Amino acid sequence: MKYLFFTFFGFAMSFAQSGLEKLGSNPVTYIDSVKVSKPEILRFDSNLITLMTVYDPNEAKDIVGEEGKDGAVYIETRGFSKKRFQRYFKSKSREFSKLLDSKGDDNTFQYILNGKILTNNFEGELAMIDDKVFKKIDIIKQKELSAQYKIKDKDYGIIITSGISEDSPKK
């Protein structure tokens, strides 16, 4: 069974809650789609993690072959997740694409997902949006952002509407 978790509290807590106990003694591990060794994992700053997906041995063997006989762990960092959701939103909205390209980054954007203002550690949540759950994306300027959401320190509101997937992640 696949387990997907947002992690913000470090490896120890997320591993204890993640289903890693179902893995064998030597699961294959990837960080941002790059296979890493156990020593690399131990040196990795867990504060950078935004998503972790754990595959039991049967699923892992289907995904990575015999190397996954003890299971697999996919870890995604905030930066990787951010690039992923930006690329996805650019493919869904010409307006978002033009705005992001013109600004160079999204530091002046306030993301709002299904009416919830996203403030910290939201990259994984946005990166999980795909064609199964995506509905629409709207962009509002600062005046409307301030009036509707009382946000004055951002220039644009990125309003994302999505449905809830059957296999949506556990938080």
PyRosetta script that sets phi, psi and omega in degrees:
from pyrosetta import init, pose_from_sequence

init()
pose = pose_from_sequence("MKYLFFTFFGFAMSFAQSGLEKLGSNPVTYIDSVKVSKPEILRFDSNLITLMTVYDPNEAKDIVGEEGKDGAVYIETRGFSKKRFQRYFKSKSREFSKLLDSKGDDNTFQYILNGKILTNNFEGELAMIDDKVFKKIDIIKQKELSAQYKIKDKDYGIIITSGISEDSPKK")
pose.set_psi(1, 142.7)
pose.set_omega(1, -179.8)
pose.set_phi(2, -88.6)
pose.set_psi(2, 135.4)
pose.set_omega(2, 177.1)
pose.set_phi(3, -120.6)
pose.set_psi(3, 132.2)
pose.set_omega(3, 179.1)
pose.set_phi(4, -126.3)
pose.set_psi(4, 130.7)
pose.set_omega(4, -174.9)
pose.set_phi(5, -138.4)
pose.set_psi(5, 139.1)
pose.set_omega(5, 166.5)
pose.set_phi(6, -82.0)
pose.set_psi(6, 134.4)
pose.set_omega(6, -178.8)
pose.set_phi(7, -126.0)
pose.set_psi(7, 132.9)
pose.set_omega(7, 178.7)
pose.set_phi(8, -135.3)
pose.set_psi(8, -3.4)
pose.set_omega(8, -171.9)
pose.set_phi(9, -113.6)
pose.set_psi(9, 13.2)
pose.set_omega(9, 178.2)
pose.set_phi(10, 96.8)
pose.set_psi(10, 168.0)
pose.set_omega(10, -175.6)
pose.set_phi(11, -60.5)
pose.set_psi(11, -46.3)
pose.set_omega(11, -171.1)
pose.set_phi(12, -58.3)
pose.set_psi(12, -49.8)
pose.set_omega(12, -177.8)
pose.set_phi(13, -69.7)
pose.set_psi(13, -43.8)
pose.set_omega(13, -177.4)
pose.set_phi(14, -67.7)
pose.set_psi(14, -36.2)
pose.set_omega(14, 178.0)
pose.set_phi(15, -65.6)
pose.set_psi(15, -39.9)
pose.set_omega(15, -178.7)
pose.set_phi(16, -64.4)
pose.set_psi(16, -30.8)
pose.set_omega(16, -176.9)
pose.set_phi(17, -98.6)
pose.set_psi(17, -1.5)
pose.set_omega(17, -165.1)
pose.set_phi(18, -96.6)
pose.set_psi(18, -8.9)
pose.set_omega(18, -174.9)
pose.set_phi(19, 91.8)
pose.set_psi(19, 9.2)
pose.set_omega(19, 179.2)
pose.set_phi(20, -65.2)
pose.set_psi(20, -18.7)
pose.set_omega(20, 178.5)
pose.set_phi(21, -64.9)
pose.set_psi(21, -15.4)
pose.set_omega(21, 178.6)
pose.set_phi(22, -87.2)
pose.set_psi(22, -3.0)
pose.set_omega(22, -179.1)
pose.set_phi(23, -87.2)
pose.set_psi(23, 158.7)
pose.set_omega(23, 173.9)
pose.set_phi(24, -76.9)
pose.set_psi(24, -169.7)
pose.set_omega(24, -174.3)
pose.set_phi(25, -77.8)
pose.set_psi(25, -14.9)
pose.set_omega(25, -175.7)
pose.set_phi(26, -139.9)
pose.set_psi(26, 65.3)
pose.set_omega(26, 179.1)
pose.set_phi(27, -69.4)
pose.set_psi(27, 149.1)
pose.set_omega(27, 175.1)
pose.set_phi(28, -80.8)
pose.set_psi(28, 137.6)
pose.set_omega(28, -175.3)
pose.set_phi(29, -125.8)
pose.set_psi(29, 138.1)
pose.set_omega(29, 177.9)
pose.set_phi(30, -124.9)
pose.set_psi(30, 137.9)
pose.set_omega(30, 171.8)
pose.set_phi(31, -119.1)
pose.set_psi(31, 120.9)
pose.set_omega(31, -177.6)
pose.set_phi(32, 50.9)
pose.set_psi(32, 44.9)
pose.set_omega(32, 176.4)
pose.set_phi(33, 71.3)
pose.set_psi(33, 10.8)
pose.set_omega(33, 178.2)
pose.set_phi(34, -112.7)
pose.set_psi(34, 126.0)
pose.set_omega(34, 179.1)
pose.set_phi(35, -64.8)
pose.set_psi(35, 134.5)
pose.set_omega(35, -179.8)
pose.set_phi(36, -127.4)
pose.set_psi(36, 156.8)
pose.set_omega(36, 179.2)
pose.set_phi(37, -89.8)
pose.set_psi(37, 167.5)
pose.set_omega(37, 178.0)
pose.set_phi(38, -58.3)
pose.set_psi(38, -44.8)
pose.set_omega(38, 177.8)
pose.set_phi(39, -59.9)
pose.set_psi(39, -35.8)
pose.set_omega(39, 178.1)
pose.set_phi(40, -66.5)
pose.set_psi(40, -38.2)
pose.set_omega(40, 178.9)
pose.set_phi(41, -63.7)
pose.set_psi(41, -42.8)
pose.set_omega(41, -178.9)
pose.set_phi(42, -64.7)
pose.set_psi(42, -28.7)
pose.set_omega(42, 179.1)
pose.set_phi(43, -88.0)
pose.set_psi(43, -8.8)
pose.set_omega(43, -174.6)
pose.set_phi(44, -73.2)
pose.set_psi(44, 136.7)
pose.set_omega(44, 178.5)
pose.set_phi(45, -77.1)
pose.set_psi(45, 107.0)
pose.set_omega(45, -176.4)
pose.set_phi(46, -65.5)
pose.set_psi(46, -16.5)
pose.set_omega(46, 177.0)
pose.set_phi(47, -67.9)
pose.set_psi(47, -15.0)
pose.set_omega(47, 179.4)
pose.set_phi(48, -85.4)
pose.set_psi(48, -9.7)
pose.set_omega(48, -175.3)
pose.set_phi(49, -76.8)
pose.set_psi(49, 135.6)
pose.set_omega(49, 173.5)
pose.set_phi(50, -119.7)
pose.set_psi(50, -30.0)
pose.set_omega(50, 178.4)
pose.set_phi(51, -138.0)
pose.set_psi(51, 147.4)
pose.set_omega(51, 173.0)
pose.set_phi(52, -141.9)
pose.set_psi(52, 129.3)
pose.set_omega(52, 177.4)
pose.set_phi(53, -118.2)
pose.set_psi(53, 130.7)
pose.set_omega(53, -179.5)
pose.set_phi(54, -115.2)
pose.set_psi(54, 127.6)
pose.set_omega(54, 177.1)
pose.set_phi(55, -111.2)
pose.set_psi(55, 130.6)
pose.set_omega(55, 176.5)
pose.set_phi(56, -68.0)
pose.set_psi(56, 167.1)
pose.set_omega(56, -175.2)
pose.set_phi(57, -54.2)
pose.set_psi(57, -39.8)
pose.set_omega(57, -179.5)
pose.set_phi(58, -63.4)
pose.set_psi(58, -47.3)
pose.set_omega(58, 178.6)
pose.set_phi(59, -65.9)
pose.set_psi(59, -42.1)
pose.set_omega(59, -177.7)
pose.set_phi(60, -61.9)
pose.set_psi(60, -39.8)
pose.set_omega(60, 178.5)
pose.set_phi(61, -63.5)
pose.set_psi(61, -35.1)
pose.set_omega(61, 176.6)
pose.set_phi(62, -66.6)
pose.set_psi(62, -32.4)
pose.set_omega(62, -175.6)
pose.set_phi(63, -86.7)
pose.set_psi(63, -48.7)
pose.set_omega(63, -173.6)
pose.set_phi(64, -115.3)
pose.set_psi(64, 4.9)
pose.set_omega(64, 179.2)
pose.set_phi(65, 83.6)
pose.set_psi(65, -159.2)
pose.set_omega(65, -175.5)
pose.set_phi(66, -58.1)
pose.set_psi(66, -27.5)
pose.set_omega(66, 178.9)
pose.set_phi(67, -58.7)
pose.set_psi(67, -24.3)
pose.set_omega(67, -179.6)
pose.set_phi(68, -90.8)
pose.set_psi(68, 18.3)
pose.set_omega(68, -176.2)
pose.set_phi(69, -59.8)
pose.set_psi(69, -24.0)
pose.set_omega(69, 176.5)
pose.set_phi(70, -103.2)
pose.set_psi(70, 7.0)
pose.set_omega(70, -179.6)
pose.set_phi(71, 105.8)
pose.set_psi(71, 178.6)
pose.set_omega(71, 179.8)
pose.set_phi(72, -145.8)
pose.set_psi(72, 147.6)
pose.set_omega(72, 176.9)
pose.set_phi(73, -127.8)
pose.set_psi(73, 125.0)
pose.set_omega(73, 175.6)
pose.set_phi(74, -110.6)
pose.set_psi(74, 121.8)
pose.set_omega(74, 179.6)
pose.set_phi(75, -112.5)
pose.set_psi(75, 136.4)
pose.set_omega(75, 178.8)
pose.set_phi(76, -123.7)
pose.set_psi(76, 131.6)
pose.set_omega(76, 179.1)
pose.set_phi(77, -85.6)
pose.set_psi(77, 165.2)
pose.set_omega(77, 179.0)
pose.set_phi(78, -58.4)
pose.set_psi(78, -45.1)
pose.set_omega(78, -178.6)
pose.set_phi(79, -61.7)
pose.set_psi(79, -42.3)
pose.set_omega(79, 178.6)
pose.set_phi(80, -64.6)
pose.set_psi(80, -45.1)
pose.set_omega(80, 178.6)
pose.set_phi(81, -61.7)
pose.set_psi(81, -41.1)
pose.set_omega(81, -179.9)
pose.set_phi(82, -61.8)
pose.set_psi(82, -46.0)
pose.set_omega(82, 177.8)
pose.set_phi(83, -61.2)
pose.set_psi(83, -38.3)
pose.set_omega(83, -178.1)
pose.set_phi(84, -66.5)
pose.set_psi(84, -47.6)
pose.set_omega(84, -178.4)
pose.set_phi(85, -71.7)
pose.set_psi(85, -33.5)
pose.set_omega(85, 176.6)
pose.set_phi(86, -63.0)
pose.set_psi(86, -44.7)
pose.set_omega(86, 178.5)
pose.set_phi(87, -60.6)
pose.set_psi(87, -42.3)
pose.set_omega(87, -179.9)
pose.set_phi(88, -65.0)
pose.set_psi(88, -48.2)
pose.set_omega(88, -179.0)
pose.set_phi(89, -63.9)
pose.set_psi(89, -35.4)
pose.set_omega(89, 176.2)
pose.set_phi(90, -62.2)
pose.set_psi(90, -35.0)
pose.set_omega(90, 179.8)
pose.set_phi(91, -73.3)
pose.set_psi(91, -20.2)
pose.set_omega(91, -177.4)
pose.set_phi(92, -98.6)
pose.set_psi(92, -19.4)
pose.set_omega(92, -175.7)
pose.set_phi(93, -141.5)
pose.set_psi(93, 113.8)
pose.set_omega(93, 176.3)
pose.set_phi(94, -62.1)
pose.set_psi(94, -37.1)
pose.set_omega(94, 179.7)
pose.set_phi(95, -63.9)
pose.set_psi(95, -44.4)
pose.set_omega(95, 177.8)
pose.set_phi(96, -63.1)
pose.set_psi(96, -43.4)
pose.set_omega(96, -179.9)
pose.set_phi(97, -58.9)
pose.set_psi(97, -47.8)
pose.set_omega(97, 179.7)
pose.set_phi(98, -63.8)
pose.set_psi(98, -42.4)
pose.set_omega(98, -179.0)
pose.set_phi(99, -64.6)
pose.set_psi(99, -47.6)
pose.set_omega(99, -179.9)
pose.set_phi(100, -62.9)
pose.set_psi(100, -44.0)
pose.set_omega(100, 179.0)
pose.set_phi(101, -62.8)
pose.set_psi(101, -39.4)
pose.set_omega(101, -178.4)
pose.set_phi(102, -71.1)
pose.set_psi(102, -32.8)
pose.set_omega(102, -178.6)
pose.set_phi(103, -87.5)
pose.set_psi(103, -26.0)
pose.set_omega(103, 179.9)
pose.set_phi(104, 87.2)
pose.set_psi(104, -23.9)
pose.set_omega(104, 175.7)
pose.set_phi(105, -156.7)
pose.set_psi(105, -179.7)
pose.set_omega(105, -177.5)
pose.set_phi(106, -110.6)
pose.set_psi(106, 25.8)
pose.set_omega(106, -178.1)
pose.set_phi(107, -63.5)
pose.set_psi(107, -24.1)
pose.set_omega(107, -179.6)
pose.set_phi(108, -99.1)
pose.set_psi(108, 11.3)
pose.set_omega(108, -179.5)
pose.set_phi(109, -101.1)
pose.set_psi(109, 142.4)
pose.set_omega(109, 170.2)
pose.set_phi(110, -112.5)
pose.set_psi(110, 115.4)
pose.set_omega(110, 178.5)
pose.set_phi(111, -83.9)
pose.set_psi(111, 135.5)
pose.set_omega(111, 178.5)
pose.set_phi(112, -131.9)
pose.set_psi(112, 118.4)
pose.set_omega(112, -176.5)
pose.set_phi(113, -111.4)
pose.set_psi(113, 118.1)
pose.set_omega(113, 179.7)
pose.set_phi(114, 49.9)
pose.set_psi(114, 41.4)
pose.set_omega(114, 177.5)
pose.set_phi(115, 86.0)
pose.set_psi(115, -7.1)
pose.set_omega(115, -178.8)
pose.set_phi(116, -95.7)
pose.set_psi(116, 125.0)
pose.set_omega(116, 177.2)
pose.set_phi(117, -74.3)
pose.set_psi(117, 121.8)
pose.set_omega(117, -178.3)
pose.set_phi(118, -92.7)
pose.set_psi(118, 125.2)
pose.set_omega(118, -176.1)
pose.set_phi(119, -116.8)
pose.set_psi(119, -53.4)
pose.set_omega(119, -176.9)
pose.set_phi(120, -126.8)
pose.set_psi(120, 143.3)
pose.set_omega(120, 172.7)
pose.set_phi(121, 53.3)
pose.set_psi(121, 42.8)
pose.set_omega(121, -177.5)
pose.set_phi(122, -99.2)
pose.set_psi(122, -5.4)
pose.set_omega(122, -172.5)
pose.set_phi(123, -58.2)
pose.set_psi(123, -42.6)
pose.set_omega(123, 179.6)
pose.set_phi(124, -65.6)
pose.set_psi(124, -37.2)
pose.set_omega(124, 179.3)
pose.set_phi(125, -62.7)
pose.set_psi(125, -43.3)
pose.set_omega(125, 178.7)
pose.set_phi(126, -72.5)
pose.set_psi(126, -34.4)
pose.set_omega(126, -179.8)
pose.set_phi(127, -67.1)
pose.set_psi(127, -21.1)
pose.set_omega(127, 179.9)
pose.set_phi(128, -79.8)
pose.set_psi(128, -8.5)
pose.set_omega(128, 179.3)
pose.set_phi(129, -74.7)
pose.set_psi(129, 128.5)
pose.set_omega(129, 178.5)
pose.set_phi(130, -140.0)
pose.set_psi(130, -172.1)
pose.set_omega(130, -176.6)
pose.set_phi(131, -64.0)
pose.set_psi(131, -20.2)
pose.set_omega(131, 178.8)
pose.set_phi(132, -71.5)
pose.set_psi(132, -29.7)
pose.set_omega(132, -174.4)
pose.set_phi(133, -119.6)
pose.set_psi(133, -17.3)
pose.set_omega(133, -177.3)
pose.set_phi(134, -65.9)
pose.set_psi(134, 135.2)
pose.set_omega(134, 175.4)
pose.set_phi(135, -116.0)
pose.set_psi(135, -55.4)
pose.set_omega(135, 179.9)
pose.set_phi(136, -165.0)
pose.set_psi(136, 165.5)
pose.set_omega(136, 176.3)
pose.set_phi(137, -135.1)
pose.set_psi(137, 131.5)
pose.set_omega(137, 177.9)
pose.set_phi(138, -125.2)
pose.set_psi(138, 151.3)
pose.set_omega(138, 178.4)
pose.set_phi(139, -122.1)
pose.set_psi(139, 130.3)
pose.set_omega(139, 176.2)
pose.set_phi(140, -121.2)
pose.set_psi(140, 151.6)
pose.set_omega(140, -179.8)
pose.set_phi(141, -88.0)
pose.set_psi(141, 171.9)
pose.set_omega(141, -171.5)
pose.set_phi(142, -54.4)
pose.set_psi(142, -42.8)
pose.set_omega(142, -177.8)
pose.set_phi(143, -59.3)
pose.set_psi(143, -46.9)
pose.set_omega(143, 178.6)
pose.set_phi(144, -70.2)
pose.set_psi(144, -37.0)
pose.set_omega(144, 177.6)
pose.set_phi(145, -60.3)
pose.set_psi(145, -43.0)
pose.set_omega(145, 178.9)
pose.set_phi(146, -67.1)
pose.set_psi(146, -44.1)
pose.set_omega(146, -178.2)
pose.set_phi(147, -66.9)
pose.set_psi(147, -43.7)
pose.set_omega(147, -175.6)
pose.set_phi(148, -82.1)
pose.set_psi(148, -36.8)
pose.set_omega(148, -171.4)
pose.set_phi(149, -121.1)
pose.set_psi(149, -0.5)
pose.set_omega(149, 179.9)
pose.set_phi(150, 62.3)
pose.set_psi(150, 30.3)
pose.set_omega(150, 179.3)
pose.set_phi(151, -103.2)
pose.set_psi(151, 119.2)
pose.set_omega(151, -175.1)
pose.set_phi(152, -112.5)
pose.set_psi(152, -13.2)
pose.set_omega(152, -174.2)
pose.set_phi(153, -97.3)
pose.set_psi(153, 9.2)
pose.set_omega(153, 177.4)
pose.set_phi(154, -125.6)
pose.set_psi(154, 151.7)
pose.set_omega(154, -177.7)
pose.set_phi(155, -90.2)
pose.set_psi(155, -25.4)
pose.set_omega(155, -176.0)
pose.set_phi(156, -139.3)
pose.set_psi(156, 144.0)
pose.set_omega(156, 171.4)
pose.set_phi(157, -105.2)
pose.set_psi(157, 127.9)
pose.set_omega(157, 176.9)
pose.set_phi(158, -105.0)
pose.set_psi(158, 103.1)
pose.set_omega(158, -173.4)
pose.set_phi(159, -96.9)
pose.set_psi(159, 112.5)
pose.set_omega(159, -177.7)
pose.set_phi(160, -109.2)
pose.set_psi(160, 131.6)
pose.set_omega(160, 175.6)
pose.set_phi(161, -116.2)
pose.set_psi(161, 128.0)
pose.set_omega(161, 178.7)
pose.set_phi(162, -141.8)
pose.set_psi(162, 160.5)
pose.set_omega(162, 174.4)
pose.set_phi(163, -92.4)
pose.set_psi(163, 177.6)
pose.set_omega(163, 178.0)
pose.set_phi(164, -104.9)
pose.set_psi(164, 124.9)
pose.set_omega(164, -179.7)
pose.set_phi(165, -78.7)
pose.set_psi(165, 151.5)
pose.set_omega(165, 176.2)
pose.set_phi(166, -60.6)
pose.set_psi(166, -34.3)
pose.set_omega(166, -179.8)
pose.set_phi(167, -105.4)
pose.set_psi(167, 39.0)
pose.set_omega(167, 177.4)
pose.set_phi(168, -66.3)
pose.set_psi(168, 150.9)
pose.set_omega(168, -173.8)
pose.set_phi(169, -69.8)
pose.set_psi(169, 154.6)
pose.set_omega(169, 171.4)
pose.set_phi(170, -83.1)
pose.set_psi(170, 144.9)
pose.set_omega(170, 177.8)
pose.set_phi(171, -100.5)
pose.dump_pdb("model.pdb")
